[in-house]
């Protein structure tokens, strides 16, 4: 119960962060990998490091995992990309891979977590468990 509550709080906090940045005209957060899976193309878009994204270990790991599932394109992400996406997620070392299902009052993918996002969550947790030599269940929530 507590783990589910914490995850819900993290998702709400990230949604509030994205909304605030969009309202301020600042675009997506600079410290996270923002993954946007576009309609029809199946590509995963992310802002390049040269635009201010921190080149962290989590970003590099998720991008490596994502490249096995879909083409990854690094370019600046416009608000229209974000609002028209099939899936949106954020990553960082503290939140891992968190789906964004609503931006402002618009639902992304009908308000459901996308398949790519879900698969990246699973693969990222397996990768972390392997690095620490433990099972995924041993990681906790």
BELBEL-V484257 format. One line per field, one symbol per residue. ss: DSSP state (H for helix, E for strand, C for the rest). psi: psi as a letter, one per 20 degrees, with the letter a starting at -180 (. if undefined). burial: # if it has 9 or more other C-alpha atoms within 8 Angstrom, else .. Layout:
BEGIN
ss = ???
psi = ???
burial = ???
END
This chain:
BEGIN
ss = CHHHHHHHHHHHHHHHHHHHHHHCCCCCCCCCEEEEECCCCCCEEECCHHHCCCCCHHHHHHHHHHHCCCCEEECCCCHHHHHCCCEEEEEECCCEEEECCEECCEECHHHCCCHHHHHHHHHHHHHHHHHHCCCHHHHCC
psi = ghgggggggggggggggggggghikiaqqijqpopooqqghjqpqqpqhijippmrggggghhgghhihqppporqpqhhgghjqhqprqqrhhidopqoippcjpppljjqprgggghhgghggggggghikrrhhiha.
burial = .........##..##.###.##....####.#######...#######....#....######.###..###....#...############...########...###...##..##.##.####..##...###.....
END
